[in-house]
Amino acid sequence: MSKIKHALEVVSGLRSLADSIEGLVEVLEGNATETKVEKIEEQEVKKEAEKLPTLEEVRAKLAVLSQNGKQVQVKELITEFGAKKLSDIPAERYPELLEKVEVL
């Protein structure tokens, strides 16, 4: 990742954090409207979505398992998610998949 792209991501994260802190202060002071509270909740959901692992990250973890002689378990894990191949698994299920990888 380039330094500029990384810096932009940091700035974006700081802006989001500042917005969340501002919203929290308003809630604590009792000045927040229902819309402001909903906005804070939406930001939290967005943050969680940003934390989803990528296909490449999941593929790398599974590749390590396969190289360690666990090809059968990797295949079973993929089919357990109702898929024939890793790319058929929806990205929002990657965290769940990685949890099961840790158990292996």
Secondary structure by P-SEA (a helix, b strand, c coil): ccaaaaaaaaaaaaaaaaaaaaaaaaaaaccccaaaaaaaaaaaaaaaaaacccaaaaaaaaaaaaaacaaaaaaaaaaaacccccccccccaaaaaaaaaaac
